């Protein structure tokens, strides 16, 4: 079963054939080019957002690891945990530079 389009839908050229005119094709090409360029402009933004998300995930995982390490000292006093994780290696609980927070 063939579908018939109304005559108003079809563009008729001077020779009576239906089809697209050169102007219609050129406009469609320009619209398509603008859309492709807009999508290409998004690539750097998406890449930057991906990197930012990866860095955020790394920071989150690192903070979770440190908080889990600190939880192992739950039965210790706060001063013990402070000495283990502060910036002064000389007061580490088991000797200088032995705490898990030592760099």
N, CA, C and O atoms as a GROMACS GRO file, in nm:
protein
  412
    1UNK      N    1   0.084  -0.117   0.000
    1UNK     CA    2   0.000   0.000   0.000
    1UNK      C    3   0.089   0.124   0.000
    1UNK      O    4   0.168   0.144   0.092
    2UNK      N    5   0.077   0.203  -0.098
    2UNK     CA    6   0.158   0.323  -0.113
    2UNK      C    7   0.092   0.439  -0.040
    2UNK      O    8  -0.030   0.454  -0.039
    3UNK      N    9   0.177   0.522   0.021
    3UNK     CA   10   0.128   0.641   0.091
    3UNK      C   11   0.137   0.758  -0.005
    3UNK      O   12   0.241   0.780  -0.067
    4UNK      N   13   0.030   0.830  -0.018
    4UNK     CA   14   0.029   0.946  -0.107
    4UNK      C   15   0.034   1.073  -0.024
    4UNK      O   16  -0.045   1.091   0.069
    5UNK      N   17   0.128   1.161  -0.059
    5UNK     CA   18   0.140   1.289   0.008
    5UNK      C   19   0.060   1.394  -0.068
    5UNK      O   20   0.050   1.389  -0.191
    6UNK      N   21   0.002   1.488   0.007
    6UNK     CA   22  -0.070   1.595  -0.064
    6UNK      C   23   0.027   1.676  -0.150
    6UNK      O   24   0.146   1.684  -0.120
    7UNK      N   25  -0.025   1.736  -0.253
    7UNK     CA   26   0.059   1.812  -0.345
    7UNK      C   27   0.126   1.932  -0.278
    7UNK      O   28   0.231   1.976  -0.322
    8UNK      N   29   0.064   1.985  -0.169
    8UNK     CA   30   0.121   2.100  -0.100
    8UNK      C   31   0.252   2.063  -0.030
    8UNK      O   32   0.337   2.150  -0.011
    9UNK      N   33   0.269   1.937   0.009
    9UNK     CA   34   0.388   1.893   0.081
    9UNK      C   35   0.508   1.883  -0.013
    9UNK      O   36   0.620   1.912   0.028
   10UNK      N   37   0.485   1.844  -0.132
   10UNK     CA   38   0.593   1.825  -0.228
   10UNK      C   39   0.630   1.956  -0.297
   10UNK      O   40   0.543   2.033  -0.337
   11UNK      N   41   0.761   1.978  -0.309
   11UNK     CA   42   0.807   2.095  -0.385
   11UNK      C   43   0.818   2.054  -0.531
   11UNK      O   44   0.880   1.953  -0.563
   12UNK      N   45   0.760   2.130  -0.614
   12UNK     CA   46   0.767   2.100  -0.757
   12UNK      C   47   0.864   2.194  -0.823
   12UNK      O   48   0.853   2.316  -0.811
   13UNK      N   49   0.958   2.138  -0.892
   13UNK     CA   50   1.053   2.220  -0.967
   13UNK      C   51   0.990   2.267  -1.096
   13UNK      O   52   0.874   2.239  -1.125
   14UNK      N   53   1.069   2.340  -1.174
   14UNK     CA   54   1.017   2.393  -1.300
   14UNK      C   55   0.988   2.281  -1.399
   14UNK      O   56   0.909   2.298  -1.492
   15UNK      N   57   1.053   2.165  -1.377
   15UNK     CA   58   1.030   2.055  -1.469
   15UNK      C   59   0.919   1.961  -1.419
   15UNK      O   60   0.893   1.858  -1.481
   16UNK      N   61   0.854   1.996  -1.305
   16UNK     CA   62   0.742   1.917  -1.256
   16UNK      C   63   0.782   1.803  -1.164
   16UNK      O   64   0.695   1.727  -1.120
   17UNK      N   65   0.910   1.788  -1.132
   17UNK     CA   66   0.952   1.681  -1.043
   17UNK      C   67   0.950   1.728  -0.897
   17UNK      O   68   0.974   1.845  -0.868
   18UNK      N   69   0.922   1.634  -0.807
   18UNK     CA   70   0.921   1.666  -0.664
   18UNK      C   71   1.061   1.646  -0.608
   18UNK      O   72   1.136   1.561  -0.656
   19UNK      N   73   1.097   1.724  -0.505
   19UNK     CA   74   1.227   1.708  -0.441
   19UNK      C   75   1.264   1.834  -0.364
   19UNK      O   76   1.186   1.929  -0.354
   20UNK      N   77   1.384   1.833  -0.309
   20UNK     CA   78   1.433   1.948  -0.232
   20UNK      C   79   1.505   2.044  -0.325
   20UNK      O   80   1.571   2.003  -0.420
   21UNK      N   81   1.490   2.173  -0.295
   21UNK     CA   82   1.563   2.271  -0.374
   21UNK      C   83   1.704   2.285  -0.315
   21UNK      O   84   1.732   2.240  -0.204
   22UNK      N   85   1.791   2.348  -0.391
   22UNK     CA   86   1.929   2.369  -0.346
   22UNK      C   87   1.933   2.455  -0.220
   22UNK      O   88   2.014   2.430  -0.132
   23UNK      N   89   1.847   2.555  -0.211
   23UNK     CA   90   1.842   2.641  -0.092
   23UNK      C   91   1.802   2.560   0.031
   23UNK      O   92   1.862   2.577   0.137
   24UNK      N   93   1.705   2.472   0.020
   24UNK     CA   94   1.662   2.388   0.133
   24UNK      C   95   1.775   2.297   0.179
   24UNK      O   96   1.795   2.279   0.300
   25UNK      N   97   1.848   2.241   0.087
   25UNK     CA   98   1.960   2.154   0.122
   25UNK      C   99   2.070   2.234   0.190
   25UNK      O  100   2.129   2.188   0.288
   26UNK      N  101   2.098   2.354   0.140
   26UNK     CA  102   2.203   2.437   0.201
   26UNK      C  103   2.163   2.480   0.343
   26UNK      O  104   2.247   2.481   0.432
   27UNK      N  105   2.038   2.516   0.364
   27UNK     CA  106   1.992   2.555   0.497
   27UNK      C  107   2.002   2.437   0.592
   27UNK      O  108   2.045   2.453   0.706
   28UNK      N  109   1.963   2.320   0.547
   28UNK     CA  110   1.974   2.200   0.631
   28UNK      C  111   2.120   2.171   0.666
   28UNK      O  112   2.148   2.131   0.779
   29UNK      N  113   2.211   2.191   0.573
   29UNK     CA  114   2.353   2.169   0.600
   29UNK      C  115   2.406   2.269   0.702
   29UNK      O  116   2.485   2.233   0.789
   30UNK      N  117   2.362   2.395   0.692
   30UNK     CA  118   2.406   2.496   0.789
   30UNK      C  119   2.352   2.463   0.928
   30UNK      O  120   2.426   2.471   1.026
   31UNK      N  121   2.227   2.427   0.938
   31UNK     CA  122   2.168   2.391   1.068
   31UNK      C  123   2.240   2.271   1.127
   31UNK      O  124   2.271   2.270   1.246
   32UNK      N  125   2.268   2.172   1.047
   32UNK     CA  126   2.340   2.053   1.094
   32UNK      C  127   2.482   2.089   1.137
   32UNK      O  128   2.529   2.038   1.239
   33UNK      N  129   2.548   2.175   1.063
   33UNK     CA  130   2.685   2.218   1.100
   33UNK      C  131   2.686   2.292   1.233
   33UNK      O  132   2.774   2.269   1.315
   34UNK      N  133   2.590   2.380   1.254
   34UNK     CA  134   2.582   2.454   1.382
   34UNK      C  135   2.559   2.357   1.497
   34UNK      O  136   2.620   2.372   1.603
   35UNK      N  137   2.473   2.259   1.479
   35UNK     CA  138   2.446   2.161   1.584
   35UNK      C  139   2.571   2.079   1.615
   35UNK      O  140   2.600   2.055   1.732
   36UNK      N  141   2.645   2.037   1.515
   36UNK     CA  142   2.767   1.959   1.536
   36UNK      C  143   2.872   2.043   1.607
   36UNK      O  144   2.939   1.994   1.698
   37UNK      N  145   2.888   2.170   1.568
   37UNK     CA  146   2.985   2.258   1.633
   37UNK      C  147   2.947   2.282   1.780
   37UNK      O  148   3.035   2.289   1.866
   38UNK      N  149   2.819   2.295   1.809
   38UNK     CA  150   2.775   2.313   1.947
   38UNK      C  151   2.808   2.190   2.031
   38UNK      O  152   2.852   2.203   2.145
   39UNK      N  153   2.788   2.073   1.976
   39UNK     CA  154   2.822   1.950   2.048
   39UNK      C  155   2.972   1.938   2.068
   39UNK      O  156   3.017   1.892   2.173
   40UNK      N  157   3.051   1.978   1.969
   40UNK     CA  158   3.196   1.972   1.982
   40UNK      C  159   3.247   2.069   2.089
   40UNK      O  160   3.348   2.042   2.154
   41UNK      N  161   3.178   2.180   2.106
   41UNK     CA  162   3.217   2.278   2.207
   41UNK      C  163   3.195   2.223   2.348
   41UNK      O  164   3.258   2.269   2.443
   42UNK      N  165   3.108   2.126   2.363
   42UNK     CA  166   3.080   2.067   2.494
   42UNK      C  167   3.188   1.968   2.539
   42UNK      O  168   3.198   1.940   2.658
   43UNK      N  169   3.266   1.917   2.447
   43UNK     CA  170   3.365   1.813   2.481
   43UNK      C  171   3.464   1.858   2.587
   43UNK      O  172   3.487   1.783   2.682
   44UNK      N  173   3.526   1.978   2.578
   44UNK     CA  174   3.619   2.019   2.685
   44UNK      C  175   3.551   2.034   2.821
   44UNK      O  176   3.610   2.001   2.924
   45UNK      N  177   3.428   2.083   2.821
   45UNK     CA  178   3.356   2.100   2.947
   45UNK      C  179   3.328   1.965   3.011
   45UNK      O  180   3.345   1.949   3.132
   46UNK      N  181   3.285   1.870   2.934
   46UNK     CA  182   3.257   1.736   2.986
   46UNK      C  183   3.385   1.671   3.036
   46UNK      O  184   3.384   1.604   3.140
   47UNK      N  185   3.494   1.690   2.966
   47UNK     CA  186   3.623   1.635   3.009
   47UNK      C  187   3.666   1.695   3.142
   47UNK      O  188   3.712   1.623   3.230
   48UNK      N  189   3.651   1.826   3.156
   48UNK     CA  190   3.688   1.892   3.281
   48UNK      C  191   3.600   1.845   3.397
   48UNK      O  192   3.650   1.822   3.507
   49UNK      N  193   3.472   1.830   3.372
   49UNK     CA  194   3.382   1.781   3.478
   49UNK      C  195   3.417   1.638   3.518
   49UNK      O  196   3.408   1.603   3.636
   50UNK      N  197   3.456   1.557   3.422
   50UNK     CA  198   3.496   1.420   3.453
   50UNK      C  199   3.620   1.418   3.541
   50UNK      O  200   3.626   1.343   3.638
   51UNK      N  201   3.719   1.502   3.508
   51UNK     CA  202   3.841   1.509   3.590
   51UNK      C  203   3.810   1.558   3.730
   51UNK      O  204   3.864   1.506   3.827
   52UNK      N  205   3.724   1.659   3.742
   52UNK     CA  206   3.686   1.712   3.872
   52UNK      C  207   3.616   1.606   3.955
   52UNK      O  208   3.641   1.594   4.075
   53UNK      N  209   3.529   1.530   3.893
   53UNK     CA  210   3.459   1.423   3.964
   53UNK      C  211   3.556   1.316   4.010
   53UNK      O  212   3.544   1.266   4.122
   54UNK      N  213   3.652   1.280   3.926
   54UNK     CA  214   3.751   1.179   3.964
   54UNK      C  215   3.835   1.228   4.082
   54UNK      O  216   3.864   1.150   4.173
   55UNK      N  217   3.874   1.356   4.080
   55UNK     CA  218   3.952   1.411   4.191
   55UNK      C  219   3.870   1.413   4.319
   55UNK      O  220   3.922   1.384   4.427
   56UNK      N  221   3.742   1.446   4.308
   56UNK     CA  222   3.654   1.444   4.424
   56UNK      C  223   3.639   1.305   4.482
   56UNK      O  224   3.638   1.287   4.604
   57UNK      N  225   3.629   1.206   4.394
   57UNK     CA  226   3.619   1.067   4.441
   57UNK      C  227   3.747   1.022   4.510
   57UNK      O  228   3.742   0.952   4.610
   58UNK      N  229   3.862   1.063   4.456
   58UNK     CA  230   3.989   1.030   4.521
   58UNK      C  231   3.998   1.092   4.659
   58UNK      O  232   4.041   1.028   4.755
   59UNK      N  233   3.956   1.218   4.671
   59UNK     CA  234   3.959   1.286   4.801
   59UNK      C  235   3.863   1.220   4.899
   59UNK      O  236   3.895   1.203   5.016
   60UNK      N  237   3.746   1.182   4.851
   60UNK     CA  238   3.649   1.114   4.937
   60UNK      C  239   3.703   0.981   4.986
   60UNK      O  240   3.692   0.950   5.105
   61UNK      N  241   3.762   0.903   4.897
   61UNK     CA  242   3.818   0.773   4.937
   61UNK      C  243   3.933   0.790   5.036
   61UNK      O  244   3.945   0.713   5.131
   62UNK      N  245   4.016   0.892   5.015
   62UNK     CA  246   4.127   0.916   5.108
   62UNK      C  247   4.073   0.954   5.246
   62UNK      O  248   4.124   0.907   5.347
   63UNK      N  249   3.971   1.039   5.250
   63UNK     CA  250   3.916   1.078   5.380
   63UNK      C  251   3.848   0.960   5.449
   63UNK      O  252   3.854   0.948   5.571
   64UNK      N  253   3.785   0.873   5.372
   64UNK     CA  254   3.724   0.753   5.432
   64UNK      C  255   3.832   0.661   5.489
   64UNK      O  256   3.813   0.603   5.596
   65UNK      N  257   3.943   0.647   5.420
   65UNK     CA  258   4.052   0.563   5.470
   65UNK      C  259   4.109   0.619   5.600
   65UNK      O  260   4.137   0.544   5.693
   66UNK      N  261   4.126   0.750   5.606
   66UNK     CA  262   4.180   0.812   5.728
   66UNK      C  263   4.080   0.797   5.842
   66UNK      O  264   4.119   0.766   5.954
   67UNK      N  265   3.952   0.819   5.814
   67UNK     CA  266   3.853   0.806   5.921
   67UNK      C  267   3.844   0.662   5.972
   67UNK      O  268   3.825   0.640   6.091
   68UNK      N  269   3.857   0.565   5.883
   68UNK     CA  270   3.859   0.424   5.926
   68UNK      C  271   3.984   0.396   6.009
   68UNK      O  272   3.977   0.321   6.107
   69UNK      N  273   4.097   0.453   5.970
   69UNK     CA  274   4.220   0.433   6.047
   69UNK      C  275   4.207   0.494   6.186
   69UNK      O  276   4.255   0.438   6.284
   70UNK      N  277   4.143   0.609   6.194
   70UNK     CA  278   4.124   0.674   6.324
   70UNK      C  279   4.027   0.593   6.411
   70UNK      O  280   4.042   0.588   6.533
   71UNK      N  281   3.928   0.530   6.349
   71UNK     CA  282   3.832   0.451   6.425
   71UNK      C  283   3.897   0.333   6.498
   71UNK      O  284   3.844   0.286   6.598
   72UNK      N  285   4.010   0.287   6.449
   72UNK     CA  286   4.077   0.176   6.517
   72UNK      C  287   4.128   0.219   6.654
   72UNK      O  288   4.159   0.134   6.738
   73UNK      N  289   4.137   0.350   6.676
   73UNK     CA  290   4.181   0.402   6.805
   73UNK      C  291   4.062   0.441   6.894
   73UNK      O  292   4.078   0.522   6.985
   74UNK      N  293   3.944   0.384   6.869
   74UNK     CA  294   3.824   0.423   6.943
   74UNK      C  295   3.838   0.400   7.093
   74UNK      O  296   3.779   0.473   7.172
   75UNK      N  297   3.915   0.301   7.133
   75UNK     CA  298   3.932   0.273   7.275
   75UNK      C  299   4.044   0.356   7.338
   75UNK      O  300   4.065   0.349   7.459
   76UNK      N  301   4.115   0.434   7.258
   76UNK     CA  302   4.224   0.519   7.308
   76UNK      C  303   4.169   0.658   7.344
   76UNK      O  304   4.058   0.693   7.304
   77UNK      N  305   4.246   0.734   7.415
   77UNK     CA  306   4.206   0.870   7.449
   77UNK      C  307   4.225   0.962   7.328
   77UNK      O  308   4.295   0.929   7.233
   78UNK      N  309   4.161   1.077   7.336
   78UNK     CA  310   4.173   1.173   7.226
   78UNK      C  311   4.317   1.221   7.210
   78UNK      O  312   4.364   1.241   7.098
   79UNK      N  313   4.387   1.239   7.320
   79UNK     CA  314   4.525   1.287   7.311
   79UNK      C  315   4.613   1.186   7.238
   79UNK      O  316   4.705   1.226   7.166
   80UNK      N  317   4.587   1.056   7.255
   80UNK     CA  318   4.663   0.953   7.184
   80UNK      C  319   4.640   0.966   7.033
   80UNK      O  320   4.735   0.964   6.954
   81UNK      N  321   4.512   0.980   6.994
   81UNK     CA  322   4.478   0.994   6.851
   81UNK      C  323   4.538   1.124   6.796
   81UNK      O  324   4.589   1.126   6.684
   82UNK      N  325   4.532   1.232   6.875
   82UNK     CA  326   4.590   1.359   6.830
   82UNK      C  327   4.739   1.346   6.805
   82UNK      O  328   4.790   1.393   6.704
   83UNK      N  329   4.810   1.281   6.897
   83UNK     CA  330   4.955   1.264   6.880
   83UNK      C  331   4.986   1.178   6.758
   83UNK      O  332   5.088   1.197   6.692
   84UNK      N  333   4.898   1.083   6.727
   84UNK     CA  334   4.921   0.994   6.613
   84UNK      C  335   4.901   1.065   6.479
   84UNK      O  336   4.966   1.031   6.380
   85UNK      N  337   4.811   1.164   6.475
   85UNK     CA  338   4.774   1.225   6.346
   85UNK      C  339   4.809   1.373   6.334
   85UNK      O  340   4.770   1.435   6.235
   86UNK      N  341   4.880   1.432   6.429
   86UNK     CA  342   4.915   1.573   6.413
   86UNK      C  343   5.042   1.587   6.328
   86UNK      O  344   5.095   1.487   6.280
   87UNK      N  345   5.089   1.710   6.308
   87UNK     CA  346   5.203   1.736   6.221
   87UNK      C  347   5.338   1.726   6.291
   87UNK      O  348   5.441   1.751   6.229
   88UNK      N  349   5.339   1.690   6.418
   88UNK     CA  350   5.464   1.684   6.494
   88UNK      C  351   5.507   1.539   6.511
   88UNK      O  352   5.451   1.468   6.594
   89UNK      N  353   5.606   1.494   6.435
   89UNK     CA  354   5.647   1.353   6.444
   89UNK      C  355   5.716   1.319   6.576
   89UNK      O  356   5.722   1.202   6.613
   90UNK      N  357   5.766   1.418   6.648
   90UNK     CA  358   5.840   1.388   6.771
   90UNK      C  359   5.750   1.338   6.883
   90UNK      O  360   5.799   1.277   6.978
   91UNK      N  361   5.618   1.362   6.875
   91UNK     CA  362   5.530   1.316   6.982
   91UNK      C  363   5.446   1.194   6.942
   91UNK      O  364   5.345   1.165   7.007
   92UNK      N  365   5.486   1.124   6.836
   92UNK     CA  366   5.413   1.004   6.794
   92UNK      C  367   5.411   0.901   6.908
   92UNK      O  368   5.510   0.887   6.980
   93UNK      N  369   5.299   0.830   6.923
   93UNK     CA  370   5.284   0.738   7.036
   93UNK      C  371   5.393   0.631   7.046
   93UNK      O  372   5.431   0.595   7.158
   94UNK      N  373   5.444   0.579   6.937
   94UNK     CA  374   5.543   0.470   6.940
   94UNK      C  375   5.682   0.517   6.899
   94UNK      O  376   5.765   0.435   6.859
   95UNK      N  377   5.707   0.644   6.907
   95UNK     CA  378   5.837   0.698   6.868
   95UNK      C  379   5.824   0.790   6.748
   95UNK      O  380   5.724   0.787   6.677
   96UNK      N  381   5.923   0.871   6.727
   96UNK     CA  382   5.920   0.972   6.621
   96UNK      C  383   5.904   0.908   6.484
   96UNK      O  384   5.978   0.817   6.447
   97UNK      N  385   5.806   0.958   6.409
   97UNK     CA  386   5.782   0.913   6.271
   97UNK      C  387   5.717   0.777   6.256
   97UNK      O  388   5.719   0.720   6.147
   98UNK      N  389   5.657   0.722   6.364
   98UNK     CA  390   5.597   0.589   6.355
   98UNK      C  391   5.447   0.589   6.344
   98UNK      O  392   5.387   0.484   6.322
   99UNK      N  393   5.384   0.705   6.357
   99UNK     CA  394   5.238   0.710   6.354
   99UNK      C  395   5.186   0.696   6.213
   99UNK      O  396   5.257   0.728   6.117
  100UNK      N  397   5.061   0.646   6.197
  100UNK     CA  398   5.005   0.631   6.062
  100UNK      C  399   4.988   0.763   5.990
  100UNK      O  400   4.980   0.767   5.867
  101UNK      N  401   4.983   0.873   6.065
  101UNK     CA  402   4.971   1.004   6.002
  101UNK      C  403   5.102   1.063   5.959
  101UNK      O  404   5.105   1.171   5.901
  102UNK      N  405   5.214   0.994   5.986
  102UNK     CA  406   5.346   1.046   5.950
  102UNK      C  407   5.362   1.043   5.798
  102UNK      O  408   5.319   0.950   5.730
  103UNK      N  409   5.424   1.147   5.749
  103UNK     CA  410   5.442   1.157   5.602
  103UNK      C  411   5.585   1.126   5.565
  103UNK      O  412   5.620   1.129   5.447
   0.00000   0.00000   0.00000
